[in-house]
């Protein structure tokens, strides 16, 4: 059986604090990729308090 392909779920966040809260409290343990479409950069959730900019896409 083939694995299920990843889903794209888009959500607009107005500040990084809300994203960090979501990742810490509601999405804990789930594998996610965080993309900033405005800046065209991937964001990494490295610490429990902030996001770090990564590669462009």
C-alpha positions in Angstrom: 0.0 0.0 0.0 1.4 3.4 -0.9 1.7 6.1 1.8 -0.8 8.9 1.8 0.7 12.0 0.1 1.1 15.1 2.2 -1.7 17.6 2.4 -1.5 21.4 1.9 -3.3 23.3 4.6 -3.0 27.1 4.3 -3.6 29.3 7.3 -2.9 33.0 7.6 -1.3 34.2 10.8 -0.8 37.8 11.6 2.1 37.4 14.0 4.7 34.8 14.9 3.5 34.4 18.5 0.3 32.9 17.3 2.1 30.4 15.1 4.4 29.4 18.0 1.4 28.9 20.3 -0.3 26.7 17.7 2.9 24.6 17.2 3.5 24.2 20.9 0.0 23.5 22.0 -2.2 22.3 19.2 0.1 20.6 16.7 2.7 19.0 19.1 4.2 15.9 17.6 2.9 16.5 14.1 5.3 16.9 11.2 4.7 20.3 9.5 6.4 22.6 7.1 5.9 26.3 7.7 6.1 28.6 4.7 6.0 32.4 4.6 4.5 33.0 1.2 4.9 36.8 1.3 8.7 36.5 1.9 9.0 33.2 0.0 10.9 31.5 2.9 10.5 28.4 4.9 10.4 28.9 8.7 11.9 26.5 11.2 10.5 26.0 14.6 13.8 25.6 16.4 13.1 26.7 19.9 9.9 26.7 21.9 9.6 30.5 21.6 10.4 31.6 18.0 10.7 30.8 14.4 13.9 31.0 12.3 14.0 31.9 8.6 15.4 29.1 6.4 15.6 28.5 2.6 13.8 30.4 0.0 11.3 28.5 -2.1 
